[in-house]
Amino acid sequence: MNMVRHYFIGITVLITTVFASLFAEKIQCKTGYDFPKGLSISSSYWSVLGFRSFVDNLIYQKLFL
């Protein structure tokens, strides 16, 4: 019974991520699928990504550490 429960949790997470990805694309939000495309278009994509990871790390440290 426990294995079946974990299976359904996994399927639910998978379906949720697919719908979240479709929704993010619809509202023109950057997703993980845009990462390779952004690298091929511009080298400034690395600087934006670096700044974003810095901000995310700062928020994480303030909230959880």
Helices and strands as residue ranges (DSSP letters): H 2-26, G 32-34, H 35-41, H 44-64
